[in-house]
Amino acid sequence: MRADERPDSGQTAPRSVTYGEGLSGTNLERAGDHNQRVTLQAIRANGPVTRADLAEITGLTAPAIANITRRLLNDGLILKAGRLLGGRGQPATKLVVNPDGAFSIGLNIDRDHITLVALDFTGQVRARQSREVHFALPDEVVRFVEDALTRMRADKAIDFDRLIGMGIGMPDDLGRVRLPNRPEAYEVWSGIDVADLFGPLVNVPIIQENDAAAAAIGEMQFGHGLQTHSFIYTLISAGLGGGLVINGHYFRGADGRSGEIGFLPVSLPSAEGPQPASLQDAVSLSALYSRLNAAGFPVSTPQDLENLSGKGLEVVDQWIADAAAHLHAPFLTLSCAINPEAHYIGGRVPAAFLEKLCAHLNAAYSQLSDTRIPRIATVKRAALAVDAAARGAGILPFNERFLPTREALMKTA
């Protein structure tokens, strides 16, 4: 969750998809759908793969795999990719996911930028449009999306006839949290129905999700999550948020705030002495921009960070060291409580900066190896770190329609 989702915000964002815990009985129709999702996921994660391999990976019978793969081939979602030679009898056909089998659009709306991506069925970006703009109002975002979609159609970046949905990742409290230089008009986002706003532009289902949750789900389905079943995800963008993936499923928590650490109280130095603040006041792109601006280096975009002088990079290095110090205890607590395989950090912070931050944290945790603290999850840069929220949002339609979720086996009310 993004840190700006305060419990007392008074806003409960509608969600088209849930990722709750607990399974109940299932009927055959739902079981069949789930088995197809599991098979498709196995092909995506292991392909090129044979039907015999799929039966072993999924635990399904050979006839079930044959029926499922036949449907997937007929629907154009998978392809034959040659044959496996060397065995007895007929060579076994190898299967892979068809990149052109389906497409989706992902949109990330935040206080400092708008990014739209078009994804193919392997999760790869076929087209991308982004604009660095602070506190964009709905009309401006709609114009941006219209222009981006027009370019994508003109460039034939994707087959819009196979577009299955549009995911939108944005802070739940986008219009409510007070930030420096935020215009009063920006509060209009609190009453916007994004499905009504963007639905007419694409004429496909719209799925709205918190941006950090979208990034974590994207990492789960198309990033390091393919090999890591339990991990912590932290998103460093204009604010600070996160999410948890446990045993291969996104864990939302009782109030939808799992992994939220941005509003943890910290103390920050000032001319008047230590001042109470929130963790995201120290660890976020906004915090990094503020520190650089105060030091005489005017920056307002990630691109500006890539072009800093040596003196500017010294300021960044100090921010990284301070950020690691602030994150040390929260990350350690999460690691001990969840016992994950890894902890991934994504967001719009330049890759080199994120790598340094991870190195600082891991070096500090290595000093605890002789204590009785349980194994501490290694901190790594996320696979979908760049445009994490936009790509994660674009993966939401795939997640809802094709990929295995607990809800595929749950009864409907």
VOROVEX-446741 format. One line per field, with one value per residue (C-alpha): residue number from 1; chain; x negated, z, y negated. Coordinates in nm, 4 decimals, padded with zeros to 6 digits. Example, Ala and Ser with C-alpha at 12.3 -4.5 7.8 and 13.67 -1.06 7.14 Angstrom:
BEGIN
i <- (1 2)
ch <- (A A)
px <- (-01.2300 -01.3670)
pz <- (00.7800 00.7140)
py <- (00.4500 00.1060)
This chain:
BEGIN
i <- (1 2 3 4 5 6 7 8 9 10 11 12 13 14 15 16 17 18 19 20 21 22 23 24 25 26 27 28 29 30 31 32 33 34 35 36 37 38 39 40 41 42 43 44 45 46 47 48 49 50 51 52 53 54 55 56 57 58 59 60 61 62 63 64 65 66 67 68 69 70 71 72 73 74 75 76 77 78 79 80 81 82 83 84 85 86 87 88 89 90 91 92 93 94 95 96 97 98 99 100 101 102 103 104 105 106 107 108 109 110 111 112 113 114 115 116 117 118 119 120 121 122 123 124 125 126 127 128 129 130 131 132 133 134 135 136 137 138 139 140 141 142 143 144 145 146 147 148 149 150 151 152 153 154 155 156 157 158 159 160 161 162 163 164 165 166 167 168 169 170 171 172 173 174 175 176 177 178 179 180 181 182 183 184 185 186 187 188 189 190 191 192 193 194 195 196 197 198 199 200 201 202 203 204 205 206 207 208 209 210 211 212 213 214 215 216 217 218 219 220 221 222 223 224 225 226 227 228 229 230 231 232 233 234 235 236 237 238 239 240 241 242 243 244 245 246 247 248 249 250 251 252 253 254 255 256 257 258 259 260 261 262 263 264 265 266 267 268 269 270 271 272 273 274 275 276 277 278 279 280 281 282 283 284 285 286 287 288 289 290 291 292 293 294 295 296 297 298 299 300 301 302 303 304 305 306 307 308 309 310 311 312 313 314 315 316 317 318 319 320 321 322 323 324 325 326 327 328 329 330 331 332 333 334 335 336 337 338 339 340 341 342 343 344 345 346 347 348 349 350 351 352 353 354 355 356 357 358 359 360 361 362 363 364 365 366 367 368 369 370 371 372 373 374 375 376 377 378 379 380 381 382 383 384 385 386 387 388 389 390 391 392 393 394 395 396 397 398 399 400 401 402 403 404 405 406 407 408 409 410 411 412 413)
ch <- (A A A A A A A A A A A A A A A A A A A A A A A A A A A A A A A A A A A A A A A A A A A A A A A A A A A A A A A A A A A A A A A A A A A A A A A A A A A A A A A A A A A A A A A A A A A A A A A A A A A A A A A A A A A A A A A A A A A A A A A A A A A A A A A A A A A A A A A A A A A A A A A A A A A A A A A A A A A A A A A A A A A A A A A A A A A A A A A A A A A A A A A A A A A A A A A A A A A A A A A A A A A A A A A A A A A A A A A A A A A A A A A A A A A A A A A A A A A A A A A A A A A A A A A A A A A A A A A A A A A A A A A A A A A A A A A A A A A A A A A A A A A A A A A A A A A A A A A A A A A A A A A A A A A A A A A A A A A A A A A A A A A A A A A A A A A A A A A A A A A A A A A A A A A A A A A A A A A A A A A A A A A A A A A A A A A A A A A A A A A A A A A A A A A A A A A A A A A A A A A A A A A A A A A A A A A A A)
px <- (00.0000 -00.1104 -00.1812 00.0698 00.3641 00.4432 00.6971 00.8979 00.9097 01.2790 01.2355 01.2768 01.1722 01.3828 01.1861 01.2655 01.0232 00.9512 00.6685 00.7980 00.7033 00.8868 01.0300 01.3739 01.5305 01.5350 01.7529 01.6197 01.6487 01.4290 01.1859 01.1503 01.0834 00.8243 00.6518 00.6268 00.4812 00.2261 00.1274 00.0874 -00.1247 -00.3417 -00.3992 -00.4831 -00.7267 -00.8929 -00.8472 -00.9421 -00.7870 -00.6298 -00.2895 -00.4584 -00.6539 -00.3320 -00.1646 -00.4578 -00.4721 -00.0984 -00.0009 00.2754 00.3366 00.2037 00.5588 00.6387 00.3204 00.3994 00.7470 00.6266 00.3369 00.5673 00.7981 00.5045 00.3692 00.7120 00.7476 00.4067 00.2699 -00.0169 -00.2279 -00.4105 -00.7847 -00.9450 -00.9817 -01.1935 -01.4047 -01.5933 -01.3160 -01.1304 -00.8317 -00.7079 -00.9021 -00.7238 -00.5912 -00.7236 -00.4892 -00.5433 -00.3203 -00.2170 -00.3331 -00.0555 00.2096 00.3435 00.2550 00.3243 00.2777 00.1245 00.1603 -00.0187 00.1081 -00.0991 -00.1661 -00.4794 -00.4175 -00.1820 -00.3006 -00.1143 -00.2453 -00.1112 -00.2052 -00.2039 -00.1099 -00.4649 -00.4539 -00.6952 -00.6443 -00.5419 -00.4870 -00.5403 -00.4417 -00.5350 -00.5100 -00.6809 -00.4082 -00.3314 00.0287 00.1918 00.5693 00.8098 00.8645 00.4909 00.4499 00.7362 00.5752 00.2429 00.4026 00.5976 00.2790 00.0798 00.3439 00.3649 -00.0109 00.0023 00.2775 00.0917 -00.2289 -00.0370 -00.2239 00.0347 00.3399 00.6232 00.8650 00.6885 00.6800 00.8389 00.8312 00.6737 00.5212 00.4769 00.2339 00.2644 00.2501 00.5887 00.5723 00.4304 00.6411 00.6555 00.3015 00.1591 -00.1824 -00.3946 -00.2784 00.0322 00.3088 00.6507 00.8065 00.6122 00.8642 01.0983 00.9298 01.1058 01.4389 01.3319 01.4592 01.1666 01.3753 01.6099 01.3146 01.1067 01.3499 01.4753 01.1164 01.0468 01.3861 01.2452 01.2763 01.0975 00.9231 00.8133 00.5494 00.3229 -00.0047 -00.2328 -00.0003 00.0044 -00.3763 -00.3958 -00.1417 -00.3336 -00.6561 -00.4739 -00.3415 -00.6087 -00.9196 -01.1255 -00.8032 -00.8272 -01.1079 -01.0287 -00.7006 -00.7175 -00.8636 -00.8295 -00.7928 -00.8769 -00.7954 -00.9944 -00.8242 -00.6806 -00.5845 -00.6752 -00.4628 -00.4752 -00.3041 -00.3440 -00.3372 -00.3041 -00.3151 -00.2586 00.0436 00.0734 00.1674 00.3807 00.4319 00.7419 00.7722 00.5782 00.2628 00.0110 -00.3464 -00.2649 -00.5562 -00.5566 -00.3772 -00.5914 -00.7114 -01.0724 -01.2731 -01.4418 -01.7074 -01.6293 -01.7673 -01.5355 -01.6469 -01.4940 -01.1428 -00.8760 -00.8063 -00.6963 -00.9276 -00.8292 -00.9428 -01.2931 -01.2701 -01.0993 -01.1768 -01.0138 -01.2550 -01.5542 -01.4452 -01.4033 -01.7501 -01.9146 -01.7227 -01.8250 -02.1876 -02.1640 -02.0937 -01.7551 -01.5935 -01.2343 -01.2499 -01.4380 -01.6098 -01.7556 -01.9048 -02.0856 -02.2682 -02.4003 -02.7542 -03.0007 -02.8976 -02.5332 -02.6067 -02.7732 -02.4412 -02.2677 -02.5155 -02.4430 -02.0689 -02.1158 -02.3084 -02.0415 -01.7602 -01.9251 -01.9515 -01.5808 -01.4760 -01.6994 -01.4609 -01.1315 -01.2823 -01.4341 -01.1000 -00.9163 -01.1757 -01.1493 -00.7685 -00.7125 -01.0256 -01.0235 -01.2703 -01.3620 -01.2836 -01.2513 -01.2686 -01.1179 -01.0152 -01.1380 -01.4646 -01.7541 -01.8818 -02.2310 -02.0851 -01.8612 -02.1540 -02.3545 -02.0636 -02.0301 -02.4053 -02.3923 -02.1080 -02.2600 -02.5953 -02.4246 -02.2298 -02.5424 -02.6696 -02.3801 -02.4670 -02.6106 -02.3040 -01.9962 -01.7892 -01.6305 -01.7601 -01.7241 -01.5845 -01.8347 -01.7307 -01.7388 -01.6290 -01.2957 -01.2851 -01.0052 -01.1710 -01.1424 -00.7787 -00.6900 -00.3451 -00.2526 -00.3675 -00.2066 00.1185 00.0967 00.0543 00.3777 00.6052 00.3892 00.4010 00.7789 00.8508 00.5717 00.3374 00.3874 00.5406 00.7066 01.0333 01.0393 01.1327 01.3511 01.7282 01.9041 02.1525)
pz <- (00.0000 -00.0499 00.2739 00.2024 00.2596 00.6092 00.8021 00.8769 00.5199 00.4961 00.1494 00.0512 -00.3092 -00.5093 -00.6224 -00.9132 -00.7917 -00.4442 -00.3220 00.0144 00.2192 00.2801 00.0421 00.0377 -00.1640 -00.5403 -00.8212 -01.1311 -01.3522 -01.1218 -01.0794 -01.4564 -01.4846 -01.2075 -01.3712 -01.6977 -01.5148 -01.3392 -01.6648 -01.8446 -01.5593 -01.5729 -01.9451 -01.8921 -01.6098 -01.7577 -02.1333 -02.3728 -02.1916 -02.2958 -02.1949 -01.9897 -01.8049 -01.7432 -01.5910 -01.3534 -01.2652 -01.2089 -01.0741 -01.3347 -01.5394 -01.8923 -02.0445 -01.8480 -01.9734 -02.3290 -02.3131 -02.1515 -02.3923 -02.6876 -02.5683 -02.5100 -02.8592 -03.0167 -02.8292 -02.9511 -02.5978 -02.6451 -02.9391 -03.0425 -03.0280 -03.1911 -03.0675 -02.8045 -02.9755 -02.8330 -02.6529 -02.7494 -02.9790 -03.1342 -03.0437 -02.7738 -02.8713 -02.6697 -02.5766 -02.5041 -02.4277 -02.7364 -02.6831 -02.9165 -02.7425 -02.5423 -02.4621 -02.1826 -02.0972 -01.7691 -01.6402 -01.3378 -01.2066 -00.9354 -00.8004 -01.0083 -01.3318 -01.5611 -01.7329 -01.9736 -02.1086 -02.3469 -02.2494 -02.4462 -02.2940 -02.1705 -01.9752 -02.2082 -02.2858 -02.6491 -02.6164 -02.3472 -02.2995 -01.9918 -01.8801 -01.5875 -01.4480 -01.0913 -00.9667 -01.3032 -01.2925 -01.4460 -01.7706 -01.8320 -01.7615 -01.9994 -02.2768 -02.2131 -02.2342 -02.5496 -02.7199 -02.6069 -02.7328 -03.0649 -03.1108 -03.0180 -03.2715 -03.5410 -03.4687 -03.4491 -03.1275 -03.0204 -03.1650 -03.0050 -03.1064 -02.8486 -02.5777 -02.2690 -02.0150 -01.8672 -01.5222 -01.3325 -01.0429 -00.8272 -00.4585 -00.2991 -00.1339 -00.4357 -00.3853 -00.0059 00.1293 00.1799 00.0211 -00.0487 -00.3568 -00.3927 -00.5528 -00.3878 -00.7147 -00.6881 -00.4324 -00.7251 -00.7557 -00.4341 -00.6134 -00.9502 -01.0805 -01.2930 -01.4795 -01.5975 -01.6769 -01.8856 -01.9881 -02.3019 -02.4272 -02.4456 -02.4281 -02.2158 -01.8430 -01.6088 -01.2948 -01.0332 -00.7750 -00.5293 -00.7115 -00.4649 -00.4580 -00.8396 -00.8456 -00.5985 -00.7967 -01.1166 -00.9532 -00.8319 -01.1746 -01.4163 -01.2118 -00.9404 -00.8059 -01.0682 -00.8571 -00.5198 -00.3576 -00.0478 -00.0570 00.0703 -00.1865 -00.1184 -00.3695 -00.3551 -00.5684 -00.4816 -00.1532 00.0114 00.0099 -00.0170 -00.0274 00.0760 -00.1312 00.0785 -00.0649 -00.4161 -00.3351 -00.2749 00.0897 00.1318 00.5085 00.7168 00.5987 00.2739 00.4248 00.4297 00.3835 00.4506 00.6282 00.4886 00.7826 01.0515 01.2854 01.2591 01.3845 01.1329 01.2078 01.1657 01.2690 01.5698 01.6632 01.5930 01.4498 01.4356 01.0814 00.8776 00.7157 00.3666 00.4589 00.4654 00.2121 -00.1132 -00.4359 -00.2900 00.0046 -00.2267 -00.4462 -00.1398 -00.0101 -00.3452 -00.3972 -00.0500 -00.1424 -00.4580 -00.7117 -00.8775 -00.9610 -01.0060 -01.2196 -01.2191 -01.5374 -01.3469 -01.1001 -01.3827 -01.4795 -01.1419 -01.0968 -00.8621 -00.5781 -00.6395 -00.6282 -00.2913 -00.1648 -00.3091 -00.1399 00.1953 00.1340 00.0509 00.3735 00.5734 00.3935 00.4744 00.8393 00.8469 00.6699 00.8750 01.1645 00.9633 00.7089 00.9837 01.1641 00.8466 00.7704 01.1165 01.1142 00.7621 00.7104 00.3327 00.0772 -00.0380 -00.0096 -00.3372 -00.3858 -00.6933 -00.8042 -01.0126 -00.8257 -01.0716 -01.0773 -00.9559 -00.6512 -00.5675 -00.5993 -00.3542 -00.1120 -00.1236 -00.0689 00.2380 00.3909 00.3189 00.4608 00.7813 00.8090 00.7519 01.0836 01.2542 01.1220 01.4546 01.6540 01.7268 01.4778 01.2168 00.8611 00.7205 00.3690 00.1163 -00.0206 -00.4012 -00.6750 -00.8177 -01.1683 -01.2573 -01.0785 -01.3690 -01.4337 -01.1658 -01.0906 -01.4578 -01.5568 -01.2464 -01.3363 -01.6879 -01.5474 -01.3450 -01.6412 -01.7099 -01.3408 -01.3292 -01.6469 -01.6996 -01.4044 -01.0940 -00.7931 -00.4815 -00.6020 -00.8932 -00.6338 -00.4072 -00.4080 -00.5205 -00.2853)
py <- (00.0000 -00.3561 -00.5354 -00.8080 -00.5723 -00.6925 -00.4869 -00.7998 -00.9221 -00.8411 -00.6950 -00.3322 -00.2880 -00.0441 00.2581 00.4840 00.7518 00.8817 01.0970 01.2148 01.5154 01.8410 02.0988 02.2535 02.5338 02.5093 02.6330 02.8093 02.5041 02.3011 02.5891 02.6150 02.2439 02.2643 02.5614 02.3719 02.0712 02.2923 02.4601 02.1296 01.9967 02.3096 02.2595 01.8930 01.9642 02.2753 02.2633 02.4028 02.6972 03.0275 03.1591 03.4305 03.1636 02.9717 03.2759 03.3162 02.9447 02.8996 03.2410 03.2661 03.5803 03.6167 03.6102 03.2922 03.1252 03.2339 03.0789 02.7574 02.7033 02.7719 02.4919 02.2568 02.3270 02.2719 01.9436 01.8272 01.7890 02.0367 02.1534 02.4654 02.4062 02.7077 03.0622 03.2327 03.4972 03.7935 03.9815 04.2927 04.2676 03.9441 03.6267 03.4256 03.0823 02.7902 02.5073 02.1371 01.8400 01.6418 01.2813 01.1648 01.3739 01.0814 00.7218 00.4776 00.1120 -00.0044 -00.3599 -00.5047 -00.8372 -01.0008 -01.3473 -01.3943 -01.2056 -01.0139 -00.6954 -00.4687 -00.1379 00.1254 00.4804 00.8033 01.1390 01.1991 00.8723 00.6951 00.3268 00.2768 -00.0965 -00.3610 -00.7231 -00.9255 -01.2859 -01.4507 -01.6739 -01.7699 -01.7460 -01.6809 -01.7267 -01.4721 -01.6614 -01.6769 -01.3056 -01.2197 -01.4263 -01.2539 -00.9081 -00.9995 -01.1209 -00.8167 -00.5716 -00.7567 -00.7188 -00.3505 -00.2869 -00.4783 -00.2858 00.0448 00.1142 00.3723 00.5452 00.3503 00.6262 00.8453 00.5790 00.7374 00.4560 00.1469 00.1355 -00.1893 -00.2213 -00.5308 -00.6241 -00.5654 -00.9057 -01.0864 -01.3975 -01.4084 -01.4144 -01.7630 -01.8054 -02.1149 -02.3067 -02.0916 -02.3022 -02.3030 -02.1873 -01.8610 -01.7360 -01.6694 -01.3271 -01.2223 -01.2070 -01.0694 -00.7358 -00.6211 -00.3619 -00.6380 -00.8637 -00.6248 -00.3500 -00.5297 -00.5659 -00.1918 -00.0146 00.2677 00.3467 00.1050 00.2313 -00.0209 00.0652 -00.1075 -00.1732 00.0064 00.3078 00.3097 00.3019 00.5919 00.7978 00.7274 00.8438 01.1551 01.2540 01.1288 01.0472 01.2133 01.3639 01.6376 01.7837 01.6258 01.7257 01.5040 01.1557 00.8014 00.5238 00.1600 -00.1141 -00.4373 -00.7004 -01.0415 -00.8731 -00.5446 -00.2321 00.1418 00.4772 00.8396 01.1560 01.4701 01.8218 01.6932 01.4766 01.1051 01.0477 00.7384 00.7508 00.6773 00.3163 00.3380 00.1916 00.4732 00.3570 -00.0071 -00.1696 -00.5231 -00.6813 -00.5200 -00.7972 -00.9108 -01.2059 -01.4366 -01.6995 -02.0698 -02.4061 -02.3935 -02.0431 -01.6997 -01.7202 -01.4471 -01.3313 -01.0297 -00.7786 -00.8911 -01.2432 -01.0941 -00.8103 -00.9080 -01.0865 -01.3965 -01.3824 -01.3368 -01.6273 -01.8497 -01.7657 -01.8345 -02.1592 -02.2789 -02.2044 -02.4160 -02.1420 -02.2101 -01.8758 -01.7652 -01.4484 -01.1146 -01.2307 -01.5267 -01.2798 -01.1005 -01.4221 -01.5396 -01.6638 -01.5014 -01.7335 -01.6537 -01.2822 -01.3352 -01.4704 -01.1648 -00.9315 -01.0927 -01.0598 -00.6912 -00.6362 -00.8192 -00.6338 -00.3009 -00.4021 -00.4930 -00.1728 00.0566 00.1239 00.1368 00.3763 00.5912 00.6076 00.7068 00.9716 01.1247 01.1133 01.2484 01.4622 01.3989 01.5278 01.1770 00.8073 00.6152 00.2387 00.0741 -00.2694 -00.5591 -00.6062 -00.5542 -00.1962 -00.2870 -00.4617 -00.1672 00.0731 -00.1394 -00.1519 00.2270 00.2649 00.0361 00.2355 00.5761 00.4674 00.3578 00.6829 00.8895 00.7529 00.9293 01.2743 01.3893 01.2885 01.4950 01.2938 01.5257 01.5213 01.1702 01.1439 01.0112 00.6715 00.6515 00.4184 00.5360 00.6820 00.4396 00.1465 -00.0983 -00.1932 00.0618 -00.0810 -00.1295 00.2197 00.3675 00.1945 00.3360 00.6861 00.6600 00.7523 01.0599 01.1454 01.1242 01.3143 01.5661 01.6141 01.8307 01.6580 01.7914 01.6405 01.8871 02.1525 01.9427 01.9449 01.6327 01.4729)
